Amino acid sequence: MSTTELAADGLIRCGWSEGSQLYRDYHDGEWGRAVHGDDALFERICLEAFQSGLAWITILRKREAFRAAFAGFAIEQVAAFGPADVERLMTDPGIVRNRAKIEASVHNARVARDLGESLDRLLWSFAPSPRKRPRTLSDVPAVTAESTALAKELKRRGFKFVGPTTAYALMQATGMVDDHIADCWVNVETR
C-alpha cells in the first residue's frame, strides 16, 4: 500500500484509505478528528477492541449493527446488560460474535460508569503535544509512550482489551494524534 494516493477526485489521501469507499468516507470525515463525550469515546474503545485481530473494514461494515446491539454505546445502558444480553449479542450476526470481546465491552461500561470522573477527561489527559504529521505510512508508529501509559492506566482502573496498540489506534481515531500523512488533503484540528 503506498503512502499517499491521488484519487480520481484529484485529492491526495493516506494510502490506507483507498481500499474501499467505506474506508475513504471514514478517512475523509472522521478519522483523526477530535472526539469528545463519554459515550462517544466508549464506543471507540469498544470498536477498537472488537477490531483487535481483524481488519478495520470489518468493523466499519458492522458499525451500525454494533450501535443497535449495544444501545448506541450509552455507558449506563450497556453497564446494565446481563447474561441474557451477552447471549443475545452472541447470536447477532450483525456484529463480531466474540464472547471475550462482548463481555469486555459490558465490563468496560461498568468500569466507565464507576470511574468517578469523566472518561473523556481521563482519555484526553494522555494526548501528546501536537507534532508534525508523518511523511510516510512507515513513519506512523503502532505504539507510543503515551499509548503505553494510557493502556497501563486503563488496565489499572479495570478496563479490558486496551493494550498499547489498541490505545494508539484509539488515539488516532479520536484525534488525540493526527497521523494523516503530510501530503494528505484532510486538515483536522485535534483537541
N, C-alpha and C positions, 0 to 999 in steps of 0.2 A: 504494500500500500504506500503510495507516495505521500510526501509531507503535505503538499497542498495540491488542489485540483482546480483548474479553470473549468467551471461548469458551463453548460450550454447557455445559461443566462448571463454569462460573462463575469460572474463573481468568483473570486478565489476563496476556497473553503479549506478547512482542515481535511486532509485526505481521508480520514476515517468516516467522514460524513457522506461520502458519495456512493456508499453501497446500496442505498435504497432511499426512496422519498421519505420514509418514516425517519431514517437517520438524519436526512437533510433538514427536515422540519424541526426535529429535536435540536440539532446543532444551531440552526438559524434563529430559533425562537425561544430556546430555554437553557441549553447547556451553558454554564458559566455565568449565568445571570444570578444576581443576589436573590436568595430565597429566605424569607423570614416567616415566623409564625410557628408555633409548636407543632400543630397538626401537619402543616406542610413539610416541615423538617422530619417529623416522624415518618411520613410517607416515604421520603427519600431514604431514610435509614432502612426501612423495611425493603424497599425495592432494591437497594444496593445489596442487602443481604440475600435476597432471592436471586440476584444476578450471579452471586458467587459460584464460579464453576460453569457458568453459562454465557452465551453471547448476549450482549445488551439488547440486541434486536428482539430477542425472545421476550424480554421484559416489556419493551416498548409495545410489542404486539398485544400483550396481555394486560396492559396498564389499566384500561377502563374496567376490565373484569376484576382486576385486583381491587380497584376502588370500590366497586359494587360489593365484592365479597368481604372487604374489610371496612365496611361502614364509612367510606370516604376517608379512612385513616384518622378518624376522630379518636384521639387518645382515650378519652373517657369511655367511649363505646367499645373500642377494642379491648380495653382493660377489663371490661365486664364479660368478655367472651369466656365460655366454659368449655368443658369436654365435648358437649354436643356441637358447639360451633367449630371446634377443631375437626370433628368428624365430618361436618358439613363441608368444610373447606377441603378436606382430603378427597371429597368426591366431586369437587368443582373442576370440570375440565378447562375452564377459562383461565385458571391460574397455574402456577407451578406447584404441584402437589407433593411437596417435600415436608414430611411431618416435623422434622427438626426445625426447619425454617418457619413453618407456620406457628409452632409452639414458641419459638424465639420471638416472633412478632407480637404474639399475645403477651408473653412475659415482658418484652421491652415496653409495651404500652403501660403495663403496671408500674414498671420502673420509672418511666417518664411521668406518669401521673403522680407518683410519690416522691419526685425529686426534691421538692421543697424550693425549687427555683425554676425559672423558665428554661426549657430545653433549648430554645433559640439562643438565649444568653450564654448558656453553657457551651454549645457548639461553636458559636461565633467567637468565643474567647480564645479559641485555638487558631483562628485565622491568622496566617502570617502577614507580615507587611507586604504591600503590593510590590511586585517585581516585574522586570521586563518579560514580555511574552517569549516563549521558547521559539527559537529559529526553525527547528525541525521537530518532527514527531519523536525522533530519537532523543531529543533534549527534554522530553516530558518524563518526569520521574514517576515511578509506581508507588513510591513510599517517600515520605519526608520526615524530618524530625518532628514537625507539627502533627502530622497524621499519626505517627507512632505515639506521641504524647496524648493525642485525643483518644486513640483506641485504648490506651492504658487507663485513662481516666474513666471512659465509658465502661470498661470492664470492671474497674474498681467499684463503680456505682451499681453494677449488676447487669449491665446490658450484655447481650449475646450476639454472635455473628458480626462483630465490629472490630476486625483486625486492622492493622495499619494500612493495608492495601485498600480494603473496603472504606476505611475512613478517608483515605486520599481521594478515592472516586467520589465520595460524598462531598468533599471539599470542592472538587472540580465541578460537580453537577450543580452545586448550590451557590457558586460564585465566591466562595471563600478564597479561591485562587482563579486566575484567568490563564488557562492553558490553551487558549486559541493560539494557533501558530501566528507568528509575527505578520505574515502576509495575508492572513485571513481577513475577509471583509467585515466580519462581525466585530462590533465595538461594544463591549459590555462595561458596565460600571459595577464593580464589586463593592461590597459593604452594604 
